[in-house]
């Protein structure tokens, strides 16, 4: 995202995340359950599970909560079966939106997602209507603070990162392919570097600027989607105006 806006989006998201920690842990737990069910309960042999655990730890999810989710997937505790369904559509100003869900009731999910689009001044589209505007990438966000930029950059690039950016005022951004995300994350972890955020996500090729009024409408849509227990992640290409979150 150009200029200041990417970091402002992260700041706003983190603020909301901190206020809804329990809900975030529930979503992360579902992600761990699905990863463990599909690839086995050992993170040593299950790369998707390793990445899900890393994402959870970046959100300060307790180790016992992570272990409980893996036990659920292993059948040691009761568990439901979740289906991954991706919805696509448009927000105000033609913003492209991808909604990633894990659900045990796709009719409920579809209705809730459609309602959020409508209430936020957008409309849900057909599969593939905006997906071509995004690329799947690994992204690791690191607070600059007093960290050595050259050291972090070299560790990341040597481990296979595609790009290292220090353009943002307060964070470094490491970008990887989905396949190399795990090894880059592990190399940085081994060096004792903590992450503000670490996950494989959909990153837009271009961004759409929106004004203050549409920013408020779109934030309403995002709030509704992020409050939905079935919604795991929401990706979009909106570039919010400076100060929209204040």
Backbone as JSON, one array per atom type, in Angstrom:
{
  "sequence": "XXXXXXXXXXXXXXXXXXXXXXXXXXXXXXXXXXXXXXXXXXXXXXXXXXXXXXXXXXXXXXXXXXXXXXXXXXXXXXXXXXXXXXXXXXXXXXXXXXXXXXXXXXXXXXXXXXXXXXXXXXXXXXXXXXXXXXXXXXXXXXXXXXXXXXXXXXXXXXXXXXXXXXXXXXXXXXXXXXXXXXXXXXXXXXXXXXXXXXXXXXXXXXXXXXXXXXXXXXXXXXXXXXXXXXXXXXXXXXXXXXXXXX",
  "N": [[0.85, -1.19, 0.0], [0.49, 2.2, -0.74], [2.47, 4.91, 0.56], [1.62, 6.14, 3.79], [-0.52, 4.59, 4.52], [-0.74, 1.78, 4.8], [0.47, 0.98, 7.24], [-1.16, 2.42, 8.98], [-3.56, 1.09, 8.61], [-2.85, -1.36, 9.75], [-2.35, -0.57, 12.39], [-4.92, 0.26, 13.21], [-6.31, -2.12, 12.93], [-4.97, -3.72, 14.83], [-5.7, -2.45, 17.17], [-8.43, -2.96, 17.3], [-8.28, -5.71, 17.42], [-7.06, -6.14, 19.92], [-9.13, -5.4, 21.57], [-10.89, -7.41, 21.22], [-9.96, -9.91, 22.0], [-10.67, -12.54, 22.85], [-12.42, -13.43, 20.83], [-10.74, -13.41, 18.63], [-8.93, -15.4, 19.38], [-10.61, -17.6, 19.25], [-11.06, -17.81, 16.49], [-8.46, -18.23, 15.56], [-7.99, -20.66, 16.8], [-9.76, -22.33, 15.41], [-8.52, -22.31, 12.93], [-6.15, -23.64, 13.53], [-7.2, -26.14, 14.24], [-8.3, -27.04, 11.78], [-5.98, -27.14, 10.21], [-4.49, -29.08, 11.6], [-6.18, -31.3, 11.42], [-6.16, -31.78, 8.67], [-3.46, -32.19, 8.03], [-2.22, -33.58, 10.05], [-1.29, -33.86, 13.59], [1.25, -33.0, 14.33], [3.43, -30.34, 14.39], [5.99, -30.51, 13.4], [5.95, -32.03, 11.1], [3.95, -30.94, 9.65], [3.5, -28.34, 7.77], [1.54, -26.38, 7.35], [0.23, -26.38, 9.8], [2.33, -25.52, 11.44], [2.58, -22.89, 10.51], [0.08, -21.87, 11.2], [0.19, -22.04, 13.96], [2.29, -20.25, 14.42], [1.09, -17.88, 13.57], [-0.87, -17.68, 15.52], [0.71, -17.38, 17.81], [1.86, -14.94, 17.27], [-0.23, -13.34, 17.87], [-0.24, -13.55, 20.54], [-1.47, -15.81, 21.64], [-2.18, -18.16, 24.17], [-0.05, -20.97, 25.0], [-1.3, -23.28, 26.03], [-3.85, -23.04, 25.07], [-3.43, -23.28, 22.36], [-2.5, -25.94, 22.31], [-4.8, -27.24, 23.14], [-6.51, -26.84, 20.97], [-5.22, -28.39, 19.04], [-5.54, -30.91, 20.17], [-8.3, -31.16, 19.94], [-8.54, -31.44, 17.18], [-7.3, -33.86, 16.9], [-9.08, -35.6, 17.85], [-9.2, -36.07, 20.51], [-10.67, -34.39, 21.99], [-14.06, -33.2, 21.76], [-15.12, -32.13, 18.52], [-16.03, -30.05, 15.73], [-16.67, -30.22, 12.18], [-15.15, -28.13, 9.88], [-15.66, -26.12, 6.98], [-13.9, -24.6, 4.37], [-14.73, -21.63, 2.87], [-14.68, -19.18, 0.41], [-15.6, -15.86, -0.13], [-16.34, -13.23, -2.43], [-16.4, -9.75, -3.39], [-17.59, -6.34, -3.58], [-16.84, -3.25, -2.01], [-17.79, 0.08, -0.86], [-17.03, 2.68, -3.24], [-16.09, 0.9, -5.06], [-14.23, -0.81, -3.96], [-12.26, -3.72, -3.77], [-12.98, -6.84, -2.27], [-12.17, -9.69, -0.35], [-13.38, -12.41, 1.42], [-12.53, -14.71, 3.75], [-13.65, -17.72, 5.03], [-14.24, -20.11, 7.68], [-16.45, -22.57, 8.26], [-19.23, -24.32, 9.76], [-21.67, -24.24, 8.75], [-22.7, -23.37, 5.85], [-24.81, -21.96, 4.7], [-25.61, -20.17, 6.68], [-23.25, -18.66, 6.87], [-23.03, -17.54, 4.28], [-25.32, -15.91, 4.22], [-24.8, -14.1, 6.33], [-22.42, -12.86, 5.48], [-23.25, -11.69, 3.08], [-25.13, -9.89, 4.08], [-23.44, -8.18, 5.56], [-21.93, -7.0, 3.51], [-23.98, -5.57, 2.2], [-24.95, -3.81, 4.23], [-22.71, -2.3, 4.57], [-22.55, -0.71, 2.37], [-21.83, -2.0, 0.04], [-21.62, -4.78, -2.28], [-22.06, -8.3, -2.59], [-20.25, -10.41, -4.77], [-19.69, -12.72, -7.51], [-17.84, -15.84, -7.41], [-14.43, -15.36, -7.96], [-14.62, -12.8, -8.95], [-13.08, -10.67, -7.97], [-10.76, -11.84, -7.19], [-8.61, -12.14, -8.96], [-7.26, -9.79, -8.71], [-5.54, -9.94, -6.64], [-2.64, -11.32, -4.99], [-1.4, -14.29, -3.53], [0.57, -14.16, -0.73], [3.25, -14.53, 1.64], [3.53, -12.65, 4.6], [5.38, -10.78, 6.86], [5.35, -8.76, 9.62], [7.3, -6.48, 11.34], [8.06, -4.64, 14.18], [9.98, -1.68, 14.09], [11.44, -0.26, 16.16], [14.37, -0.46, 18.01], [15.72, -2.12, 16.33], [18.15, -3.79, 14.24], [18.29, -2.92, 11.03], [19.74, -3.83, 8.73], [20.65, -6.34, 9.57], [18.25, -7.8, 9.99], [17.19, -7.69, 7.41], [19.11, -9.12, 5.93], [18.96, -11.68, 7.12], [16.34, -12.38, 6.45], [16.31, -12.26, 3.6], [18.36, -14.08, 2.97], [17.13, -16.38, 3.82], [15.23, -16.74, 1.94], [13.3, -14.79, 1.39], [11.2, -12.74, -0.66], [11.09, -9.98, -0.72], [12.11, -7.08, 1.13], [11.05, -4.45, 3.06], [11.54, -1.17, 4.27], [10.1, 1.06, 4.17], [7.82, 1.92, 5.51], [6.92, 3.93, 8.34], [7.09, 2.9, 10.97], [7.45, 0.16, 10.91], [9.08, -2.86, 9.67], [8.6, -4.67, 6.67], [8.37, -7.89, 5.58], [8.23, -9.85, 2.72], [7.15, -12.88, 1.24], [7.03, -15.86, -0.86], [4.18, -18.09, -0.7], [5.13, -20.67, -0.32], [7.72, -20.35, 0.71], [7.32, -19.02, 3.04], [7.25, -20.26, 5.63], [9.94, -21.11, 6.14], [11.32, -18.69, 6.09], [10.08, -17.29, 8.16], [10.77, -18.99, 10.29], [13.55, -18.71, 10.3], [13.86, -16.05, 11.07], [12.63, -16.17, 13.56], [14.43, -17.87, 14.87], [16.52, -16.15, 15.17], [15.68, -14.64, 17.2], [13.82, -12.66, 16.72], [10.87, -10.85, 17.13], [7.44, -10.84, 16.04], [5.0, -8.57, 14.82], [2.96, -9.27, 13.24], [2.32, -12.22, 11.37], [1.69, -14.07, 8.63], [0.21, -15.96, 5.91], [-1.32, -14.36, 3.27], [-3.77, -12.61, 1.22], [-2.65, -10.3, -1.0], [-3.23, -7.18, -2.47], [-2.77, -6.17, -5.93], [-3.07, -3.56, -6.79], [-4.3, -0.46, -5.37], [-7.29, 1.14, -4.1], [-8.26, 4.37, -3.63], [-10.2, 5.82, -1.04], [-12.69, 8.1, 0.17], [-13.47, 10.06, 3.18], [-16.21, 9.62, 3.92], [-16.88, 7.22, 2.58], [-14.97, 5.65, 3.76], [-15.89, 5.39, 6.36], [-18.26, 3.96, 5.91], [-17.19, 1.65, 4.82], [-15.63, 0.74, 6.93], [-17.62, -0.02, 8.66], [-18.62, -2.25, 7.31], [-16.33, -3.91, 7.48], [-16.16, -4.21, 10.27], [-18.52, -5.64, 10.81], [-18.02, -8.0, 9.4], [-15.67, -8.93, 10.66], [-16.63, -9.37, 13.18], [-18.09, -11.62, 12.86], [-18.25, -14.98, 13.66], [-17.66, -16.98, 11.83], [-15.99, -15.88, 9.97], [-12.68, -15.79, 9.0], [-10.56, -14.24, 7.87], [-10.28, -11.03, 6.3], [-9.65, -9.52, 3.28], [-8.64, -6.69, 1.4], [-8.51, -3.93, -1.0], [-8.56, -1.29, -0.24], [-7.49, 2.04, 0.19], [-7.2, 3.93, 2.83], [-8.1, 7.27, 3.86], [-5.85, 9.62, 5.41], [-5.96, 9.78, 8.91], [-8.47, 8.66, 9.19], [-9.12, 6.76, 11.1], [-9.12, 7.91, 13.52]],
  "CA": [[0.0, 0.0, 0.0], [1.35, 3.37, -0.89], [2.58, 5.91, 1.62], [1.43, 5.85, 5.21], [-1.81, 3.97, 4.82], [-0.66, 0.37, 5.19], [0.72, 0.9, 8.67], [-2.36, 2.89, 9.67], [-4.51, -0.02, 8.59], [-2.39, -2.34, 10.74], [-2.58, 0.0, 13.72], [-6.35, 0.21, 13.51], [-6.68, -3.52, 13.08], [-4.44, -4.22, 16.08], [-6.5, -1.88, 18.23], [-9.67, -3.73, 17.36], [-7.92, -7.05, 17.83], [-6.82, -6.14, 21.35], [-10.42, -5.26, 22.25], [-11.7, -8.61, 20.97], [-8.97, -10.98, 22.06], [-11.3, -13.85, 22.92], [-12.96, -13.79, 19.52], [-9.59, -13.69, 17.78], [-8.41, -16.71, 19.76], [-11.54, -18.61, 18.72], [-10.81, -17.94, 15.06], [-7.15, -18.86, 15.41], [-8.16, -22.04, 17.2], [-10.38, -23.03, 14.28], [-7.49, -22.45, 11.9], [-5.25, -24.69, 13.99], [-7.94, -27.4, 14.16], [-8.39, -27.45, 10.37], [-4.62, -27.49, 9.76], [-4.09, -30.34, 12.23], [-7.0, -32.38, 10.86], [-5.78, -32.05, 7.29], [-2.06, -32.58, 7.85], [-1.67, -34.27, 11.2], [-1.16, -33.0, 14.77], [2.64, -32.63, 14.65], [3.93, -29.2, 13.6], [7.27, -30.86, 12.78], [5.69, -32.63, 9.78], [2.79, -30.26, 9.08], [3.9, -26.94, 7.58], [0.37, -25.5, 7.53], [0.02, -26.26, 11.24], [3.4, -24.65, 11.96], [2.26, -21.51, 10.17], [-1.09, -21.49, 11.98], [0.67, -21.83, 15.33], [3.07, -19.0, 14.42], [0.12, -16.79, 13.49], [-1.5, -17.59, 16.84], [1.69, -16.85, 18.77], [2.03, -13.51, 16.97], [-1.35, -12.68, 18.55], [-0.08, -13.85, 21.96], [-2.37, -16.87, 22.06], [-1.47, -19.01, 25.14], [0.36, -22.29, 24.52], [-2.27, -24.31, 26.39], [-5.0, -22.89, 24.17], [-2.98, -23.89, 21.1], [-2.46, -27.39, 22.51], [-6.19, -27.71, 23.23], [-7.04, -26.86, 19.6], [-4.63, -29.55, 18.36], [-6.21, -32.09, 20.73], [-9.63, -31.23, 19.32], [-8.37, -31.97, 15.83], [-6.84, -35.24, 17.0], [-10.18, -36.43, 18.32], [-9.13, -36.24, 21.95], [-11.79, -33.58, 22.49], [-15.1, -33.09, 20.74], [-14.82, -31.11, 17.52], [-16.92, -30.0, 14.56], [-15.97, -30.16, 10.9], [-15.26, -26.83, 9.26], [-15.45, -26.03, 5.55], [-13.34, -23.31, 3.95], [-15.46, -21.02, 1.77], [-14.2, -17.82, 0.13], [-16.57, -14.98, -0.78], [-15.74, -12.05, -3.04], [-17.37, -8.71, -3.7], [-17.15, -4.95, -3.67], [-17.25, -2.3, -1.0], [-18.01, 1.41, -1.42], [-15.99, 3.16, -4.15], [-15.61, -0.2, -5.88], [-13.15, -1.51, -3.28], [-12.3, -5.18, -3.91], [-12.99, -7.48, -0.96], [-12.18, -11.15, -0.27], [-13.72, -12.85, 2.77], [-12.15, -16.11, 3.94], [-14.4, -18.26, 6.16], [-14.25, -21.51, 8.1], [-17.8, -22.65, 8.79], [-19.95, -25.59, 9.82], [-23.01, -23.96, 8.2], [-22.42, -22.43, 4.77], [-25.97, -21.09, 4.47], [-25.5, -19.09, 7.66], [-22.11, -17.81, 6.51], [-23.35, -16.78, 3.07], [-26.28, -14.87, 4.58], [-24.16, -13.08, 7.16], [-21.46, -12.12, 4.66], [-24.03, -10.86, 2.15], [-25.7, -8.8, 4.88], [-22.37, -7.23, 5.9], [-21.65, -6.24, 2.3], [-25.1, -4.66, 1.95], [-24.98, -2.78, 5.26], [-21.52, -1.45, 4.43], [-22.58, 0.04, 1.11], [-21.22, -2.76, -1.05], [-22.42, -5.91, -2.74], [-21.31, -9.53, -2.77], [-20.19, -10.8, -6.17], [-19.51, -14.14, -7.79], [-16.49, -16.36, -7.18], [-13.46, -14.93, -8.95], [-14.87, -11.45, -9.48], [-11.98, -9.77, -7.6], [-9.6, -12.63, -6.79], [-7.5, -11.93, -9.88], [-6.6, -8.54, -8.36], [-4.72, -10.2, -5.47], [-1.67, -12.41, -5.02], [-1.17, -14.91, -2.23], [1.94, -13.94, -0.29], [3.55, -14.53, 3.06], [3.91, -11.3, 5.03], [5.82, -10.7, 8.25], [5.45, -7.37, 10.05], [8.2, -6.38, 12.49], [8.24, -3.28, 14.68], [11.37, -1.24, 13.95], [12.03, 0.05, 17.46], [15.82, -0.27, 17.9], [16.25, -3.3, 15.65], [19.15, -3.58, 13.2], [17.64, -3.13, 9.74], [20.58, -4.65, 7.84], [20.68, -7.72, 10.06], [16.95, -8.43, 9.71], [17.06, -7.82, 5.96], [19.98, -10.21, 5.46], [18.4, -12.95, 7.59], [15.13, -12.64, 5.67], [16.65, -12.53, 2.2], [19.13, -15.32, 2.91], [16.21, -17.49, 4.06], [14.37, -16.91, 0.78], [12.27, -13.76, 1.24], [11.13, -12.05, -1.95], [11.27, -8.53, -0.59], [12.22, -6.5, 2.47], [10.76, -3.03, 2.94], [11.61, -0.34, 5.48], [9.48, 2.32, 3.77], [6.86, 2.36, 6.52], [7.57, 4.71, 9.38], [7.29, 2.21, 12.24], [7.62, -1.29, 10.78], [9.68, -3.51, 8.51], [7.67, -5.62, 6.05], [9.03, -8.97, 4.85], [7.3, -10.53, 1.84], [7.65, -14.15, 0.75], [6.05, -16.72, -1.52], [3.54, -18.95, 0.3], [5.96, -21.85, -0.09], [8.91, -20.01, 1.49], [6.94, -18.28, 4.25], [7.62, -20.97, 6.85], [11.38, -21.12, 6.4], [11.73, -17.32, 6.4], [9.58, -17.01, 9.52], [11.56, -19.76, 11.25], [14.9, -18.13, 10.37], [13.75, -14.83, 11.87], [12.36, -16.6, 14.93], [15.67, -18.42, 15.42], [17.38, -15.01, 15.5], [15.08, -13.96, 18.34], [13.06, -11.5, 16.25], [9.44, -10.99, 17.39], [6.6, -10.33, 14.96], [3.72, -7.94, 15.09], [2.01, -10.07, 12.47], [3.0, -13.17, 10.49], [0.7, -14.96, 8.04], [0.04, -15.98, 4.46], [-2.53, -13.59, 3.04], [-4.0, -12.13, -0.14], [-2.17, -8.92, -1.09], [-3.69, -6.63, -3.74], [-1.79, -5.63, -6.88], [-3.26, -2.11, -6.8], [-5.17, 0.01, -4.29], [-8.33, 2.1, -4.45], [-8.4, 5.42, -2.62], [-11.58, 6.12, -0.66], [-12.83, 9.31, 0.97], [-13.87, 9.9, 4.58], [-17.55, 9.04, 4.04], [-16.82, 5.81, 2.2], [-14.13, 4.96, 4.74], [-16.76, 5.05, 7.5], [-19.15, 2.88, 5.46], [-16.41, 0.43, 4.64], [-15.25, 0.25, 8.24], [-18.81, -0.72, 9.19], [-18.6, -3.57, 6.68], [-15.24, -4.68, 8.06], [-16.51, -4.55, 11.65], [-19.53, -6.7, 10.77], [-17.38, -9.23, 8.96], [-14.71, -9.4, 11.66], [-17.4, -9.83, 14.34], [-18.71, -12.9, 12.5], [-17.4, -16.09, 14.09], [-17.28, -17.81, 10.69], [-15.02, -15.17, 9.13], [-11.31, -15.9, 9.48], [-9.78, -13.1, 7.4], [-10.86, -10.15, 5.27], [-8.62, -8.85, 2.5], [-9.23, -5.65, 0.54], [-7.53, -3.03, -1.6], [-8.89, 0.1, 0.09], [-6.47, 2.92, 0.77], [-7.96, 4.85, 3.66], [-7.52, 8.62, 3.99], [-5.12, 9.84, 6.65], [-6.79, 10.23, 10.03], [-9.81, 8.06, 9.17], [-9.31, 5.87, 12.25], [-9.02, 8.68, 14.76]],
  "C": [[0.88, 1.23, 0.0], [1.36, 4.22, 0.37], [2.35, 5.35, 3.0], [0.33, 4.85, 5.48], [-1.72, 2.52, 5.27], [-0.46, 0.24, 6.7], [-0.48, 1.4, 9.46], [-3.44, 1.82, 9.69], [-4.15, -1.06, 9.65], [-2.66, -1.83, 12.15], [-4.04, -0.12, 14.11], [-6.8, -1.21, 13.75], [-6.2, -4.07, 14.43], [-5.25, -3.69, 17.25], [-7.8, -2.64, 18.41], [-9.4, -5.14, 17.85], [-7.75, -7.11, 19.35], [-8.13, -6.07, 22.13], [-11.26, -6.52, 22.13], [-10.82, -9.85, 21.0], [-9.6, -12.37, 22.07], [-11.82, -14.33, 21.59], [-11.83, -14.14, 18.56], [-9.02, -15.07, 18.09], [-9.31, -17.83, 19.25], [-11.27, -18.86, 17.25], [-9.46, -18.62, 14.8], [-7.21, -20.34, 15.77], [-8.78, -22.87, 16.1], [-9.36, -23.29, 13.18], [-6.51, -23.57, 12.25], [-5.92, -26.06, 13.86], [-7.97, -27.92, 12.73], [-7.02, -27.89, 9.86], [-4.2, -28.84, 10.32], [-4.89, -31.52, 11.69], [-6.52, -32.77, 9.47], [-4.36, -32.61, 7.14], [-1.43, -33.31, 9.01], [-1.36, -33.32, 12.35], [0.26, -32.55, 15.11], [3.1, -31.46, 13.78], [5.26, -29.49, 12.91], [7.09, -31.39, 11.36], [4.53, -31.95, 9.05], [3.08, -28.77, 8.97], [2.73, -25.98, 7.8], [0.08, -25.3, 9.02], [1.08, -25.37, 11.88], [3.06, -23.19, 11.72], [1.07, -21.0, 10.99], [-0.7, -21.21, 13.43], [1.46, -20.52, 15.43], [2.15, -17.79, 14.38], [-0.55, -16.57, 14.85], [-0.55, -16.98, 17.87], [1.94, -15.36, 18.53], [0.91, -12.69, 17.61], [-1.35, -12.96, 20.05], [-1.09, -14.86, 22.48], [-1.61, -17.82, 23.0], [-1.17, -20.4, 24.57], [-0.66, -23.37, 24.85], [-3.52, -24.23, 25.52], [-4.67, -23.48, 22.8], [-3.01, -25.41, 21.2], [-3.87, -27.97, 22.55], [-6.81, -27.81, 21.84], [-6.5, -28.07, 18.84], [-5.26, -30.84, 18.87], [-7.61, -32.26, 20.15], [-9.53, -31.86, 17.93], [-7.98, -33.44, 15.84], [-7.93, -36.17, 17.51], [-10.15, -36.67, 19.81], [-10.22, -35.44, 22.66], [-12.81, -33.46, 21.37], [-14.8, -31.94, 19.8], [-15.84, -31.17, 16.39], [-16.07, -29.94, 13.3], [-16.22, -28.81, 10.24], [-14.94, -26.9, 7.77], [-14.92, -24.64, 5.21], [-14.09, -22.8, 2.74], [-14.98, -19.57, 1.63], [-15.27, -17.05, -0.62], [-15.85, -13.76, -1.33], [-16.82, -11.01, -3.34], [-16.73, -7.33, -3.69], [-17.68, -4.13, -2.5], [-17.55, -0.96, -1.65], [-16.8, 1.87, -2.23], [-15.4, 2.04, -5.0], [-14.44, -0.95, -5.28], [-13.33, -3.03, -3.44], [-12.14, -5.83, -2.54], [-13.02, -9.0, -1.11], [-12.41, -11.53, 1.19], [-13.45, -14.35, 2.88], [-12.85, -16.64, 5.18], [-14.05, -19.72, 6.43], [-15.58, -21.72, 8.81], [-18.32, -24.08, 8.84], [-21.38, -25.43, 9.31], [-22.87, -22.91, 7.1], [-23.59, -21.51, 4.45], [-25.95, -19.91, 5.43], [-24.4, -18.12, 7.26], [-22.44, -16.93, 5.31], [-24.31, -15.65, 3.39], [-25.65, -13.75, 5.37], [-23.19, -12.22, 6.35], [-22.2, -11.19, 3.7], [-24.62, -9.66, 2.88], [-24.66, -7.74, 5.22], [-22.01, -6.38, 4.69], [-22.71, -5.18, 2.08], [-25.1, -3.5, 2.94], [-23.8, -1.83, 5.17], [-21.46, -0.71, 3.1], [-21.92, -0.67, -0.05], [-22.16, -3.84, -1.55], [-21.53, -7.14, -2.98], [-21.38, -9.96, -4.22], [-20.04, -12.3, -6.31], [-18.07, -14.55, -7.53], [-15.58, -15.94, -8.32], [-13.6, -13.51, -9.43], [-13.77, -10.46, -9.11], [-10.69, -10.52, -7.27], [-8.38, -12.41, -7.66], [-6.72, -10.66, -9.57], [-5.65, -8.71, -7.17], [-3.71, -11.3, -5.76], [-1.51, -12.97, -3.62], [0.31, -14.77, -1.87], [2.06, -14.15, 1.22], [3.98, -13.12, 3.45], [4.22, -11.31, 6.52], [6.05, -9.24, 8.59], [6.26, -7.31, 11.34], [8.32, -4.92, 12.91], [9.71, -2.88, 14.59], [12.05, -1.07, 15.3], [13.52, 0.29, 17.3], [16.48, -1.42, 17.15], [17.21, -2.9, 14.52], [18.54, -3.93, 11.84], [18.44, -4.06, 8.84], [20.59, -6.11, 8.26], [19.37, -8.45, 9.71], [16.79, -8.66, 8.21], [17.89, -8.99, 5.45], [19.45, -11.58, 5.89], [17.21, -13.34, 6.71], [15.47, -13.03, 4.23], [17.44, -13.82, 2.05], [18.23, -16.54, 3.08], [15.22, -17.69, 2.91], [13.28, -15.89, 0.62], [12.34, -13.11, -0.13], [11.5, -10.58, -1.83], [11.37, -8.15, 0.88], [12.02, -5.0, 2.32], [10.87, -2.34, 4.29], [10.95, 1.01, 5.21], [8.49, 2.85, 4.8], [7.59, 3.0, 7.69], [7.95, 3.87, 10.6], [7.57, 0.71, 12.12], [8.47, -1.66, 9.57], [8.64, -4.5, 7.98], [8.47, -6.61, 5.22], [7.97, -9.7, 4.03], [7.93, -11.8, 1.28], [6.62, -14.81, -0.17], [5.38, -17.54, -0.42], [4.42, -20.14, 0.68], [7.16, -21.56, 0.82], [8.6, -19.31, 2.81], [7.46, -18.95, 5.52], [9.1, -20.89, 7.15], [11.9, -19.71, 6.71], [11.31, -16.96, 7.82], [10.45, -17.72, 10.56], [12.98, -19.2, 11.4], [14.9, -16.86, 11.22], [13.48, -15.17, 13.34], [13.64, -17.1, 15.62], [16.65, -17.31, 15.82], [16.8, -14.17, 16.64], [14.25, -12.73, 17.97], [11.56, -11.76, 16.46], [8.65, -10.31, 16.28], [5.36, -9.63, 15.5], [2.61, -8.73, 14.39], [2.8, -11.0, 11.55], [1.97, -14.14, 9.93], [0.81, -14.94, 6.52], [-1.3, -15.33, 4.16], [-2.65, -13.22, 1.56], [-3.64, -10.64, -0.18], [-2.56, -8.35, -2.45], [-2.56, -6.09, -4.61], [-1.86, -4.12, -6.93], [-4.25, -1.74, -5.7], [-6.15, 1.06, -4.79], [-8.48, 3.11, -3.32], [-9.88, 5.66, -2.33], [-11.59, 7.36, 0.23], [-13.33, 9.01, 2.37], [-15.22, 9.21, 4.72], [-17.54, 7.56, 3.69], [-15.95, 5.0, 3.16], [-14.97, 4.53, 5.94], [-17.71, 3.91, 7.12], [-18.38, 1.56, 5.38], [-15.97, -0.14, 5.98], [-16.41, -0.48, 8.9], [-18.87, -2.13, 8.62], [-17.53, -4.46, 7.31], [-15.55, -5.11, 9.49], [-17.52, -5.7, 11.69], [-18.91, -8.04, 10.38], [-16.45, -9.79, 10.04], [-15.39, -9.85, 12.94], [-18.05, -11.19, 14.11], [-17.77, -14.04, 12.86], [-16.93, -16.97, 12.94], [-16.17, -17.19, 9.85], [-13.63, -15.25, 9.77], [-10.49, -14.66, 9.13], [-10.56, -12.32, 6.36], [-9.72, -9.41, 4.59], [-9.29, -7.83, 1.58], [-8.14, -4.77, -0.03], [-7.86, -1.57, -1.36], [-7.66, 0.82, 0.63], [-7.21, 4.02, 1.51], [-7.29, 6.23, 3.71], [-6.84, 8.78, 5.34], [-6.07, 10.36, 7.73], [-8.16, 9.59, 10.12], [-10.14, 7.29, 10.44], [-9.36, 6.63, 13.56], [-10.41, 9.11, 15.25]]
}
